[in-house]
């Protein structure tokens, strides 16, 4: 299963899971800044929280 989300900040993210694996790939593009990220886990349902936390940390550090 996968889903693509484009949030209010223009961050496109695709995530999916196949127990116990969770994964996400994200892309942020701006006129001045941008980054790509891929996160793979084997943490089952808890992996989604870890992926979200890592994405937020990277966005705040690299963009804001």
Beta strands, then each sheet from edge to edge (+ up, - down):
strand 1: 2-6
strand 2: 11-18
strand 3: 21-29
strand 4: 34-41
sheet 1: 1+ 2- 3+ 4-
end
